[in-house]
Amino acid sequence: MRRREFLTAPAALPAAAQAIAEQTEELEIVSSHEHLLSEEERYALKPNLFTLLGHYAADDLRSAGLSGEPKTWAGIEPWWRHIRGTGYGQAVRIALRDVYGVEELNAETVPLLNERIAAANRPGLYERVLKKMARIRYAVLDDYWRGEPSRPDARFFVLARKLDWFCSVRQASDVRRMEEVTGVAIHGAADLKKAMEKRLEQSLAAGLVAIKTTLAYSRPLHFAVVDEREAQADFDLVMKAPQPEPPRRLSDHMFHHVLALASERGLPVQVHTGTLAGNRGMLDYTRPGQLNPLFLRYPRVTFDLFHTGWPWTGEAAALAKMIPNVTVDFCWMWVLSPVGARQALDEMLETVPANKILGFGGDYRYAELTYAHATMARAGIAEVLAGKVARGWCTAAEAVETARLLLAGNAARLFPQRRA
Ligand SMILES: [Zn+2]
C-alpha cells in the first residue's frame, strides 16, 4: 500500500524505515484514553470547522492571542498561522486533509469544510473514521460529561470513570448531591467513603475497567496519610460553611480510599500527570514524582502515568523503570509535543520494560482528531523504531513486534474488554 503521508510528502525513507512505517500503519490500536462522544451525542451536534478547532487547538489559539472561543475564520486567522505547526495544529490539518479532503485551511476552504463536516455527521462516521481509518479495536472512554455512569457502546469502548468528586468536597450541597445519586446517607467522613464505594459499584455495573483521576488539575499530587478523625474535622468544616477550596486533609484521606478500593478490586488507576489542558493550569501540581509514596503503599494497584508526565518524561520513565506497578502512557502526548514524544519514546525503549509503555490514547472528543492523532502516533513510533533498527538495537521484525505492544498489546492487557 501507499504509505500515508504525514503532513506533506516526506523525502523518500530508506527501504527498511519505509517497511516499518507501512507495517506500523497496518497495526490495530487499543486506545488507552478517549473522550469521544457517543455516536448519538455526536450526531445530535451541528458540527463545523470551529467545533473541531474547539478541542485543544482552541487552547493554542488562545495561548497565541485569541480571546474567547474560535467562532469565525476572521477571528482565528491571525492566530491560526502561528499554531498550524504545533501538535494540535498538525492534528487539525491531518483530520481536514484525510477525513474531509481539504489540504489547506484558509478563507476559501472554510465554507467547503463546514459543508463536508455537516454532511458527514451521520451514522457510519465512527465506523469509517475510528475503525476503517484509525483501525482502533476499542478505546478506554472517559465520558465525564455524562453524570451517571452508563455502559458505553461495546463496538468502540470500555469505561473508565473518576471518583475525584468524592475527593473534592467543598460544601454541604456537594454532600447532598452525593446522597441523591448514591442513596447513601452521609453524616461524616466514614459515610462519604461508603457513598464513594456505592459510586464505584454503579460504575462497575456499567462495565468500568479503570479508575481515572484528574485531581492534578486542582491540587498537587502529593497525598498525605491522614486518619479518619482529621478527615472528619475537615468534613465538619465543609458542612458548616462552603470552603474556597476542598479542604486538603479530607481530600487526601478520600484519595487514599480510592486507591484502597482499586487495590481490593484489582483496578488500574489512570493518573493525569504533566501539562494541563486549558489556559490556566498550575503545572507544578502535576509533577509525577509526587506520587512515589503511593506507588509503594499500594503495590497491587497499577498506576498508569498519563501523558508520560510531560514535561517530566524522564521522571516518569525513572518511576516506571524502578517500580513494577507503574506504567507510562503516551495518551495525548503525540499532539502535546510530537518531538517530545519521539524523544521520550526513544529514551524509554532503552530504560523502561516494553510491556509497561502504552503508546497511544487520542484523548479527543471528536473522532476525526483521534484518527489524526493516531496517524501522528504511528508515524512517530515507526520513526523511533526505524532509528533503533538503523543503530542495531533491534531487527525490523522486532521493531514491528514492539510497535504492536505499544499500540495495542499493553493497553489490551491492562484494560481488557471483559474484566476477569
Ligand atoms: Zn483526557
Boltz pocket constraint, residues with backbone or C-beta under 6 A from the ligand:
constraints:
  - pocket:
      binder: B
      contacts: [[A, 33], [A, 34], [A, 35], [A, 142], [A, 363]]
      max_distance: 6.0
